[in-house]
Amino acid sequence: MYRIVEARIRAALREFLNRRGIQDIPVVTQRPPSVAMGEVATPMAFELAPRLRRAPRQIAQEIATELAAIPGVARVELAGAGYVNFLFDRAAFFAAAFSEAANPGGTLRADRALAREPKCVVEHTNINPNKAAHIGHLRNAALGDTFVRLLRRAGRRVEVQNYIDNTGVQVADVVVGFTHLENKSAAELRSLAAAPRFDFFCWDLYARVTQFFEEDQTRLALRGQTLAAIEEGHGAEAELAEIISVAIVRCHLRTMERLGVQYDVLPRESEILHLKFWDAAFQQLRERGAIHLASAGKNVGCWVMKLPERPPGPGQETQQFPKLQSNPPGAEPQETGDSDDDAKVIVRSNGTVTYVGKDIAYQLWKFGLLGRDFAYRRFYTYPNGHTVWTTTTDGGESGAPEFGHAADVYNVIDTRQAYLQKVVVAGLRALGFEQEAARSVHFSYDVVALSPRCAAEMGYTLAEEEMRKPYVEVSGRKGLGVKADDLLDELESAARAEVDARHAGAPEAERARIAHAIAIGALRYFLLKYTRTAIIAFDFRDALSFEGETGPYCQYAVVRARNIFRKMAEQRLHFSLEQLDDAAEDQASFKDFLKSGEGDDLWELALRAGSLDAQVATALSAQEPAFVAKYAFELAQAFNLFYHHHHILSEAHAAKRDFLLRLSRLVERQLVTALDLLGIEAPEKM
């Protein structure tokens, strides 16, 4: 409701400017420091003062006088040297917010209308299918999934993709492990892959293979041979890679399902190679002059793309894109400060395509610009009936949705891949796809590390200087990290101990559900409360805490509100939530309890509860899910303060008691919605 009234105010201010023929001054609104000064303010008079050559306060007076009545605004006042403050009609706001919370329009768009909306593609998770998922992958998935939920709340049509690099060097290394360390045949590997926690076995094997290579550098030739066989898709190595990658992807889906994360399609790199996606992209790049064959210098024999200069920052000289070294097939791309030219290798001199070359082809497909498509088959069906599809070369199945053809693409990838994402966008621009380049968004985030205490608790031996650092970097190759399922098991075990202690008489299945909801709430909130640019130093004790700014704290505020309703039903024979909801239009009584001054504390809680979609809009604009996490915590915190100040169940004044109940109902609904946007369930008990 706050967003609606603020939009009306901004429209009225824009009309004020239009009447004067002013188009180049933005309409800016903000929150005053206290509700006594109103709910929305504008400093626009200060921007207009130089143009109109008048004092800001005179202009502010003119704004306040000229504006027509704005629905939802009770009055307009001047403040300071030129601010215009807008004070809401509190009773009308509360009634509308209450009704809106009972019938949330953001998630109830008709399917037919939604199908006509431009599509957003959000690609996230993207775990190499060679071992178990770790804590860093959970941050990617939690961020991506929450952003998807926010987009859908705003009425956007979203397709969720999870790219599977099943032909990369990481899979090749595990194949080397099963071939040369475990001596497994394809039949033996299939049997092992069907066993529980096959991904855990591969986690340890991957670390062993790293040591195997370090002991004798000549063994790296095995990696190259295996990688080539996998990319060609023939032979024993390719068969083993397919068994491993399919089994590990199923493990990853089960892990992410525990977090409430689902996907629509799993595009696989093997199909990108076999369906010659790169050939189509290469033809476009070459025909449009976006790449050329280097005839001299260190890149001789390579197909390279000239990179544009970066626009200089204030006071800076023009900057060049950073460079990548040319790497042998299967090597990890490494950024370097080398600046002897401004070209990026797309195809190496030996004919192999770099990572970024394949990413350009994939990005073209996402926008429907490649001229080719995959075939699809069903890969997995979730308990709620939703199907995730995967790409295939065998003709596929009927009934697959149309994937790709996006209007906007968000790639959820950590900050270490920022350069490669810039090159992909540069590739689109070089092909003349300016609009698609502008709509290619790198939804970046920083890494998850371990606190030294956490690393020590897990049994890792750290040097003295490492113990003094704020965090310890994880390494999949060294096996240093927190497996996602281990973490989830630990969290559920701790939550279960609390639930069992408090609800020993509850059925086993109910206690398990509550413990799961608390554990996932704790983890997802921990991963989402930090801004994307922050490095998270994961610590078991911090994540498991049920106090302070945590998921369980927010969940408990919902449980507390529901306990009020339950106890009220026990006290009053005819009380019901339906009865409470039906009486929400009684604005006359609302005015008595929301009066300026004595009712400010109740009004502040109502205003905060009615500001959810304003926070969603801000989070989407900034691409920062942490804003919604902060909103949920602050609303829970405000409700707990309200709970201690107002004794609802013993309130003797019937009208006030009913109003306090309705305010609690509004908060409960908005908190449930906010937590759902974060992927967190609000349990009935805790």
C-alpha positions in Angstrom: 0.0 0.0 0.0 2.9 2.4 0.7 4.1 1.9 -2.8 0.7 2.7 -4.3 0.3 6.0 -2.3 3.9 7.0 -3.0 3.3 6.4 -6.8 0.3 8.7 -6.7 2.4 11.4 -5.0 5.2 11.0 -7.6 2.6 11.2 -10.4 1.2 14.5 -8.9 4.7 16.0 -8.6 5.4 15.0 -12.2 2.2 16.7 -13.3 3.3 19.8 -11.5 6.6 19.8 -13.5 4.8 19.1 -16.8 2.6 22.2 -16.3 5.8 24.2 -16.3 7.3 22.4 -19.3 10.1 20.9 -17.1 11.1 17.4 -18.2 14.7 17.0 -17.1 14.4 17.2 -13.3 13.7 13.8 -11.7 10.9 13.4 -9.2 12.6 12.3 -5.9 10.7 11.1 -2.9 12.1 9.8 0.5 11.0 8.8 3.9 11.0 11.6 6.6 13.0 10.8 9.7 9.8 10.4 11.8 6.1 9.7 11.2 5.3 13.0 12.9 6.7 14.6 9.8 4.7 12.4 7.4 5.3 9.3 5.4 6.7 10.7 2.1 8.7 13.9 1.5 10.2 15.5 -1.6 13.2 17.8 -1.8 12.2 18.7 -5.4 12.0 22.5 -4.5 15.7 22.6 -3.9 16.3 21.2 -7.5 13.9 23.7 -8.9 15.3 26.8 -7.1 18.2 27.5 -9.5 16.0 27.0 -12.6 13.1 29.2 -11.3 15.5 31.6 -9.5 13.3 31.6 -6.4 13.8 30.4 -2.8 13.1 26.7 -2.2 10.5 27.4 0.4 8.5 29.6 -1.9 8.5 26.8 -4.5 7.6 24.2 -1.9 4.6 26.4 -0.9 3.6 26.6 -4.5 3.8 22.8 -4.8 1.7 22.2 -1.7 -0.9 24.7 -2.8 -1.2 23.6 -6.4 -1.4 19.8 -6.0 -4.9 18.4 -6.3 -6.2 16.0 -3.7 -4.2 12.7 -3.7 -6.1 9.6 -2.6 -4.6 8.2 0.5 -3.0 11.5 1.5 -4.7 13.4 4.4 -2.7 16.7 4.1 0.5 18.3 2.7 2.9 20.3 4.9 6.0 22.4 4.4 9.1 21.6 6.4 12.5 23.2 6.8 13.9 25.3 4.1 11.9 23.7 1.3 10.8 20.2 1.9 7.2 19.1 1.1 5.9 16.4 3.4 2.9 14.2 2.7 0.9 12.8 5.6 -1.1 9.7 4.9 -4.7 9.0 5.8 -3.8 6.5 8.4 -7.1 4.8 8.8 -7.6 4.4 5.0 -4.0 3.1 4.6 -4.5 0.5 7.3 -7.8 -0.7 5.9 -6.4 -0.9 2.4 -3.2 -2.6 3.5 -5.2 -5.1 5.5 -7.4 -5.9 2.5 -4.3 -6.1 0.2 -2.5 -8.6 2.6 -5.6 -10.8 2.6 -5.7 -10.8 -1.2 -2.2 -10.3 -2.5 -2.4 -9.2 -6.1 1.4 -9.6 -6.8 1.2 -13.3 -7.0 -2.3 -13.8 -8.5 -1.9 -12.6 -12.0 -4.0 -14.7 -14.5 -1.9 -17.3 -16.3 -3.1 -16.1 -19.7 -2.0 -12.5 -19.0 1.3 -13.7 -17.5 2.0 -15.8 -20.6 2.1 -12.6 -22.7 4.7 -10.9 -20.4 8.2 -10.7 -21.7 10.3 -13.5 -20.2 13.1 -13.2 -17.7 15.8 -15.9 -17.7 17.6 -16.4 -14.4 20.5 -18.8 -14.6 21.8 -19.9 -11.2 23.5 -22.6 -9.2 25.6 -24.1 -12.0 27.6 -26.6 -10.0 30.2 -28.6 -11.8 28.7 -32.2 -11.8 31.8 -33.8 -10.3 31.2 -33.8 -6.6 28.9 -32.8 -3.7 27.6 -29.2 -3.5 29.2 -27.0 -0.9 28.3 -23.9 1.1 29.3 -21.5 -1.7 26.9 -23.2 -4.1 24.1 -22.7 -1.5 24.7 -18.9 -1.6 24.4 -18.9 -5.3 21.2 -20.9 -5.3 19.6 -18.9 -2.4 20.3 -15.6 -4.1 19.1 -16.8 -7.5 16.0 -18.5 -6.1 15.1 -15.4 -4.0 15.6 -13.1 -7.0 13.2 -15.4 -9.0 10.6 -15.1 -6.3 10.9 -11.3 -6.2 10.5 -11.1 -9.9 7.4 -13.3 -9.8 6.0 -11.2 -7.0 6.4 -8.2 -9.3 4.4 -10.0 -12.0 7.3 -11.1 -14.2 7.4 -14.3 -16.2 10.5 -16.1 -15.2 12.4 -19.2 -16.5 15.0 -20.7 -14.2 18.0 -22.3 -15.8 20.8 -24.4 -14.2 23.7 -24.8 -16.6 25.4 -28.2 -16.4 29.1 -28.2 -17.5 29.3 -32.0 -18.0 32.2 -31.9 -20.4 34.6 -29.7 -18.3 38.0 -30.4 -16.7 36.4 -31.1 -13.3 34.4 -34.0 -14.6 37.4 -35.2 -16.5 39.4 -35.3 -13.3 36.9 -37.5 -11.6 36.9 -39.8 -14.6 40.7 -40.0 -14.3 40.1 -41.0 -10.6 37.7 -43.8 -11.4 39.8 -45.0 -14.2 43.3 -44.9 -12.7 42.8 -44.8 -8.9 39.6 -46.8 -8.5 39.9 -49.0 -11.6 36.1 -49.0 -12.1 34.3 -50.4 -15.1 31.2 -48.7 -16.4 29.0 -51.4 -14.9 30.7 -51.0 -11.5 30.4 -47.2 -11.7 26.7 -47.4 -12.4 26.2 -49.5 -9.3 28.2 -47.1 -7.2 26.4 -44.1 -8.6 23.1 -45.5 -7.5 24.2 -45.8 -3.9 23.4 -43.0 -1.4 25.7 -40.0 -1.3 27.7 -40.8 -4.4 28.5 -37.1 -4.6 30.3 -37.4 -1.2 32.4 -40.3 -2.6 33.3 -38.1 -5.6 34.2 -35.2 -3.3 37.0 -37.2 -1.7 38.0 -38.8 -5.0 38.4 -35.3 -6.6 40.8 -34.2 -3.8 42.7 -37.5 -4.3 43.1 -36.9 -8.0 44.5 -33.4 -7.3 47.2 -35.0 -5.2 47.7 -37.7 -7.8 48.6 -34.9 -10.4 50.7 -33.0 -7.9 52.9 -36.1 -7.3 53.8 -36.4 -11.0 53.1 -33.5 -13.4 53.4 -35.9 -16.4 50.1 -37.4 -15.3 48.3 -34.2 -16.4 48.4 -35.7 -19.9 45.7 -38.1 -18.7 43.5 -35.1 -18.0 44.0 -33.8 -21.5 43.3 -37.1 -23.1 40.2 -37.7 -21.0 38.9 -34.2 -21.7 39.3 -34.6 -25.4 37.4 -38.0 -25.3 34.6 -36.5 -23.3 34.2 -33.5 -25.6 34.1 -35.8 -28.6 31.4 -37.9 -26.9 32.9 -41.3 -27.8 34.7 -44.1 -25.9 34.9 -45.4 -22.4 35.8 -42.0 -20.9 32.8 -40.3 -22.3 30.5 -43.1 -21.0 32.0 -42.8 -17.5 31.6 -39.0 -17.7 27.9 -39.3 -18.6 27.3 -41.8 -15.7 29.1 -39.5 -13.2 27.5 -36.2 -14.3 23.9 -37.5 -14.5 24.2 -39.1 -11.1 25.8 -36.0 -9.5 23.2 -33.7 -11.0 20.4 -35.8 -9.4 22.3 -35.5 -6.1 22.5 -31.7 -6.6 18.8 -31.5 -7.3 17.9 -33.4 -4.1 20.2 -31.1 -2.2 18.7 -27.9 -3.6 15.2 -29.3 -3.1 15.9 -29.4 0.6 16.4 -25.6 0.3 13.1 -25.2 -1.6 15.0 -24.5 -4.9 13.5 -25.7 -8.2 14.5 -25.3 -11.8 12.8 -25.3 -15.2 15.5 -26.5 -17.5 19.1 -27.9 -17.3 21.0 -26.9 -20.4 24.1 -29.2 -20.8 27.4 -28.3 -22.3 27.6 -31.6 -24.1 24.6 -30.7 -26.2 26.0 -27.2 -26.9 29.1 -29.0 -28.3 27.3 -31.8 -30.2 24.6 -29.5 -31.7 27.3 -27.2 -33.0 26.0 -24.2 -31.2 29.5 -22.7 -31.3 29.7 -23.2 -35.0 26.6 -21.0 -35.5 27.9 -18.4 -33.1 31.3 -18.5 -34.8 29.7 -17.9 -38.2 27.9 -14.9 -36.9 31.0 -13.4 -35.3 33.1 -14.0 -38.3 30.5 -12.7 -40.9 30.0 -9.5 -38.9 33.7 -8.9 -38.4 33.4 -9.3 -34.6 36.4 -11.6 -34.6 39.5 -12.0 -36.7 42.4 -14.4 -37.1 45.5 -13.0 -35.5 48.5 -13.2 -37.8 51.2 -11.9 -35.4 52.0 -11.6 -31.7 51.3 -13.9 -28.9 47.9 -14.8 -30.2 49.0 -15.8 -33.7 46.7 -18.4 -35.2 44.0 -17.6 -32.7 40.6 -16.2 -33.5 40.3 -13.1 -31.3 37.8 -10.4 -30.5 38.8 -6.8 -30.1 37.5 -5.5 -26.8 36.1 -2.0 -26.4 37.6 0.5 -24.0 35.8 1.1 -20.7 34.4 4.5 -20.2 36.8 6.4 -17.8 35.7 7.1 -14.3 35.8 10.7 -12.9 39.4 11.9 -13.1 40.6 8.7 -14.7 42.2 8.0 -18.0 40.5 5.6 -20.4 40.7 2.0 -19.1 41.2 -1.2 -21.0 39.5 -4.5 -20.3 41.8 -6.7 -18.2 43.3 -9.6 -20.2 43.1 -13.4 -19.9 46.1 -15.6 -20.6 45.8 -18.1 -23.4 45.4 -21.4 -21.7 45.7 -25.0 -22.8 42.4 -26.9 -23.2 40.7 -27.6 -19.8 42.8 -25.1 -17.9 41.0 -22.6 -15.7 40.9 -19.1 -17.1 43.2 -16.7 -15.2 42.9 -13.0 -15.3 46.2 -11.2 -15.7 47.5 -7.6 -15.9 49.1 -8.2 -19.3 48.3 -5.2 -21.6 50.2 -5.7 -24.8 47.0 -5.8 -26.9 43.3 -5.3 -26.4 42.1 -8.6 -27.9 40.4 -11.6 -26.2 41.1 -15.1 -27.5 37.8 -16.8 -28.6 39.3 -19.8 -30.4 42.8 -21.1 -29.6 45.4 -21.8 -32.3 44.7 -25.5 -31.9 41.1 -25.0 -32.7 39.6 -25.5 -29.3 37.0 -22.9 -28.1 37.6 -21.0 -24.9 35.1 -20.8 -22.0 34.0 -17.4 -23.1 33.4 -18.5 -26.7 30.9 -21.1 -25.5 29.3 -18.6 -23.1 28.7 -16.2 -26.0 26.9 -19.0 -28.0 24.9 -19.9 -24.9 23.9 -16.2 -24.3 22.8 -15.9 -27.9 20.6 -18.9 -27.4 19.0 -17.5 -24.3 17.9 -14.5 -26.3 16.7 -16.6 -29.2 19.4 -15.1 -31.5 21.4 -18.2 -32.3 19.0 -19.8 -34.9 19.3 -23.2 -33.3 17.7 -25.0 -30.4 18.0 -28.0 -28.2 15.8 -31.1 -28.0 14.5 -31.7 -24.5 13.5 -34.6 -22.3 12.0 -34.8 -18.8 14.7 -35.2 -16.2 13.0 -35.0 -12.8 9.5 -34.2 -11.4 9.3 -32.5 -8.0 6.7 -33.6 -5.4 4.6 -30.6 -6.3 4.3 -31.9 -9.9 6.7 -29.3 -11.5 9.0 -30.9 -14.1 12.5 -29.9 -14.8 13.7 -30.6 -18.3 17.1 -31.3 -19.7 18.7 -30.9 -23.1 19.4 -33.9 -25.3 20.5 -34.9 -28.8 18.3 -38.0 -29.2 15.2 -36.3 -30.5 13.7 -35.3 -27.2 10.1 -35.7 -25.9 6.9 -33.9 -26.9 5.3 -31.4 -24.6 8.4 -29.4 -23.7 7.8 -25.6 -23.1 9.6 -23.1 -25.3 12.9 -22.3 -23.5 15.1 -19.3 -24.1 13.8 -16.4 -26.1 14.2 -14.1 -23.1 13.8 -10.3 -22.9 16.1 -10.1 -19.9 18.9 -12.5 -18.8 20.3 -12.6 -15.3 23.4 -14.7 -14.8 24.0 -15.5 -11.1 27.8 -16.0 -11.0 30.4 -15.0 -8.4 32.5 -11.9 -8.8 35.5 -13.9 -9.9 33.8 -14.3 -13.3 33.1 -10.6 -13.7 35.7 -10.3 -16.6 34.3 -13.2 -18.5 30.8 -11.8 -18.2 32.0 -8.5 -19.5 33.5 -10.2 -22.6 30.2 -12.0 -23.2 28.4 -8.7 -23.3 31.1 -7.3 -25.5 30.5 -10.2 -27.9 26.8 -9.3 -28.1 27.6 -5.7 -28.8 30.2 -6.7 -31.5 27.4 -8.6 -33.2 25.1 -5.5 -33.1 22.8 -6.8 -30.4 22.9 -3.6 -28.3 19.5 -4.1 -26.7 20.3 -7.7 -25.6 23.7 -6.6 -24.4 22.1 -4.0 -22.2 19.7 -6.6 -20.9 22.5 -9.1 -20.0 23.0 -8.7 -16.3 25.8 -10.3 -14.2 24.0 -10.8 -10.9 27.3 -11.1 -9.0 28.1 -12.0 -5.4 31.2 -12.6 -3.4 32.4 -15.9 -2.0 31.6 -17.9 1.1 34.6 -18.8 3.2 34.9 -20.4 6.6 35.6 -18.7 9.9 38.9 -20.1 11.4 36.8 -21.5 14.2 34.5 -23.3 11.8 37.5 -24.7 9.9 39.1 -26.0 13.1 35.8 -27.5 14.3 35.7 -29.5 11.0 39.1 -30.9 11.7 41.2 -28.9 9.2 44.7 -28.1 10.4 45.4 -24.4 10.0 48.7 -22.5 10.4 48.9 -20.0 13.1 48.7 -17.1 10.6 45.6 -18.6 9.1 43.9 -18.7 12.5 44.4 -15.0 12.8 42.7 -14.3 9.4 39.0 -13.3 9.3 38.2 -16.2 7.1 39.7 -19.3 5.4 39.1 -19.8 1.7 37.5 -23.0 0.7 39.0 -25.3 -2.0 37.2 -28.1 -3.7 40.4 -29.5 -5.1 41.8 -29.8 -1.6 38.6 -31.0 -0.1 38.5 -28.0 2.2 34.9 -26.8 2.6 31.5 -27.5 4.1 29.4 -30.0 2.1 25.9 -28.6 1.7 24.1 -31.7 2.9 26.4 -32.0 5.9 25.5 -28.5 6.8 21.8 -29.1 6.3 22.0 -32.3 8.4 23.8 -30.4 11.2 21.3 -27.6 11.2 18.3 -30.0 11.2 19.8 -32.0 14.0 20.3 -28.9 16.2 16.8 -27.6 15.3 15.3 -31.1 16.1 16.9 -31.1 19.5 15.1 -27.8 20.3 11.8 -28.9 18.9 11.9 -32.3 20.8 12.6 -30.5 24.0 9.6 -28.1 23.6 7.1 -30.4 21.8 7.9 -33.9 23.0 4.3 -35.0 22.7 3.9 -33.9 19.1 3.9 -36.6 16.4 7.2 -37.6 14.9 6.4 -36.3 11.4 5.3 -32.9 12.8 8.5 -32.4 14.8 10.5 -33.3 11.7 8.6 -30.8 9.6 9.1 -28.0 12.2 12.9 -28.8 12.5 13.3 -28.8 8.8 11.5 -25.4 8.4 13.7 -23.9 11.2 16.9 -25.3 9.8 16.2 -24.0 6.3 15.0 -20.7 7.7 18.3 -20.3 9.6 20.5 -21.1 6.6 18.7 -19.2 3.9 18.4 -16.1 6.1 22.1 -16.3 7.0 23.0 -16.5 3.3 20.6 -13.7 2.3 21.1 -11.1 5.0 24.5 -10.0 3.7 24.7 -7.8 0.7 25.9 -9.5 -2.4 29.3 -7.7 -2.3 30.1 -9.0 1.2 32.3 -12.0 1.8 30.5 -14.4 4.1 32.7 -16.1 6.7 30.5 -19.1 7.5 30.3 -20.2 11.2 28.1 -23.0 12.6 27.4 -21.1 15.8 26.3 -17.9 14.0 24.1 -19.8 11.6 22.5 -21.9 14.3 21.7 -19.0 16.6 18.0 -18.4 17.1 18.6 -14.9 18.5 19.3 -11.6 16.9 19.1 -11.1 13.1 18.3 -14.6 12.1 15.7 -16.6 10.2 14.3 -18.3 13.4 13.8 -14.9 15.0 11.6 -13.9 12.1 9.8 -17.2 12.1 9.1 -16.9 15.8 7.3 -13.6 15.3 4.8 -15.4 13.1 4.4 -18.2 15.6 3.9 -15.6 18.3 1.1 -13.9 16.3 -0.6 -17.2 15.6 -0.5 -18.1 19.3 -2.4 -14.9 20.0 -5.1 -15.9 17.6 -5.2 -19.5 19.0 -5.5 -18.3 22.6 -8.1 -15.7 21.6 -10.2 -18.5 20.0 -9.9 -20.4 23.3 -11.1 -17.4 25.3 -13.9 -16.2 23.0 -16.4 -18.8 21.7 -17.3 -17.0 18.5 -13.8 -15.6 17.6 -12.4 -16.7 14.2 -9.8 -15.3 11.8 -12.6 -15.1 9.1 -14.6 -12.9 11.4 -11.6 -10.7 12.0 -10.9 -10.4 8.3 -14.6 -9.6 7.4 -14.6 -6.6 9.8 -11.5 -5.0 8.2 -13.5 -2.2 6.5 -14.4 -0.5 9.8 -12.3 2.6 9.3 -14.1 4.7 11.9 -12.6 2.7 14.8 -9.2 2.7 13.2 -8.9 6.5 13.4 -9.2 6.4 17.2 -6.2 4.1 17.6 -3.9 5.6 14.9 -4.1 9.3 15.9 -1.0 11.3 15.6 0.9 11.4 18.8 -0.7 8.7 21.0 -1.2 6.3 18.2 2.3 6.8 16.5 3.7 3.4 17.8 0.8 1.5 16.3 0.9 3.5 13.1 4.6 2.9 12.7 4.0 -0.9 12.8 1.1 -0.6 10.4 3.1 1.5 8.0 6.0 -0.9 8.1 3.7 -3.8 7.5 2.1 -2.0 4.5 5.5 -1.3 2.9 6.4 -4.8 1.8 6.0 -4.3 -1.9 7.9 -1.0 -1.7 10.8 -3.0 -0.3 10.4 -5.6 -3.0 10.5 -2.9 -5.7 13.7 -1.4 -4.0 15.3 -4.9 -3.8 14.6 -5.5 -7.5 15.8 -2.1 -8.6 19.1 -2.6 -6.7 19.1 -6.4 -7.4 19.7 -6.8 -3.7 17.6 -9.5 -1.9 19.2 -8.5 1.4 16.8 -5.6 1.5 13.9 -8.0 1.9 15.7 -9.9 4.6 16.3 -6.7 6.5 12.7 -5.8 6.1 11.5 -9.1 7.5 13.8 -8.8 10.5 12.8 -5.2 11.2 9.1 -6.0 10.9 9.6 -9.0 13.3 11.5 -6.8 15.7 8.8 -4.1 15.7 6.1 -6.7 16.2 7.9 -8.2 19.2 8.2 -4.7 20.7 4.5 -4.2 20.1 3.7 -7.6 21.7 5.4 -6.6 24.9 3.8 -3.2 25.1 0.2 -4.2 24.3 -1.4 -7.1 26.2 -3.9 -8.0 23.6 -5.5 -11.0 25.3 -6.3 -9.1 28.5 -7.3 -5.8 26.8 -10.6 -4.7 28.4 -11.6 -2.2 25.7 -13.3 -4.4 23.1 -12.8 -2.1 20.1 -9.1 -1.6 20.9 -8.6 -5.3 21.4 -10.1 -6.0 17.9 -7.9 -3.4 16.3 -4.8 -4.8 18.0 -5.8 -8.3 16.7 -6.2 -6.9 13.2 -2.9 -5.2 13.3 -1.3 -8.5 14.5 -3.1 -10.2 11.6 -1.7 -7.7 9.1 1.9 -8.2 10.4 1.5 -12.0 10.4 0.4 -12.1 6.8 3.1 -9.7 5.6 5.8 -11.6 7.5 4.7 -14.9 6.0 4.8 -13.3 2.5 8.2 -11.7 3.1 9.7 -15.0 4.4 8.2 -16.9 1.5 10.0 -14.5 -0.8 13.2 -15.5 1.0 12.3 -19.1 0.6 11.6 -19.5 4.3 8.5 -21.3 5.6 6.7 -20.0 8.7 6.0 -23.1 10.9 2.9 -23.3 13.2 5.1 -24.1 16.2 8.6 -23.5 17.3 
